């Protein structure tokens, strides 16, 4: 069993690997349910130490006055290190970091002339692959709060790219509210994004979200069902092969949560069309299930009789960046649906 150590940085030039102050631990399990690592999770004090260090090196000569050419070489080195541990999910990460490494000696924070009556002002601001690339390219320092289940190692100059494992309600909340953090970026659920927005509002921080969940899709009797099938699967087709084998749940907690929601659906009288059980054998696998709304391999299917009923039902489901409907004449329906927060 490997023992993972988080990177704890000092407020002086240089870095060191050290155990975090907290004794809390998170455990990763693979498909064989074997414990493969122990991870110390970051406390608020640990977060403060790393943020203070990142702020120190933001203004330190070793990073502030580094040449664009050298900076680009370091980012290219980061891409090479990712490439060494490459799997099918990381190819775009490598290309993204490589892309921004090429911009390292081309960004100067200057006004760009366009026409005689207009000008474009390039402002360098902090903005993990597509966020890390532009943030480093613009010579910011970064603190990444990974999920508590994540194992992380990285190579980069002292104090510039700082990695922490920890629970969102502790390490994440401390990071978002820290007065020295100028910008935060988050990818996850809409509910957590809402909490982060509230916490960050005190300091008027700049926030970037990639949030969402399952979105509603309305299917009418005059729909082209082949097109419906193609589009309904589009949201889960990013890294999914052509076969029908789903992956495992990332943690035992998520595995138990998904099964509990399936049990709630059964007890509430919902019709189970398929799945609904844990897959036999080792591993945190759950059969593909149709009926309950949850973050797992399950979808919800409900019926409606009129166009008005369809619009009303999907309008009460919360904020989604996308909503879809299928019918022969859909322009009128499109004016009645709403997508996006607000």
Secondary structure by P-SEA (a helix, b strand, c coil): cbbbbccccccccbbbbbbccccbbbbbbcccccccbbbbbbcaaaaaaaaaaaaaaccccccccccaaaaaaaaaaaaaaaaaacccccaaaaaaaaaaaaaccccccbbbbccccbbbbbbbbcccaaaaaaaaaabbbbbbbccccbbbbbbcccccbbbbbcccccaaaaaaacccccbbbbbccaaaaaaaaaaacccccbbbbbcccbbbbbbccccaaaaaaaaaaccccccccccccccccccaaaaaaaaaaaaaaaaacccccccccccccccccccccccccccccbbbbbbbccaaaaaaaaaacccccbbbbbccccaaaaaacccccc
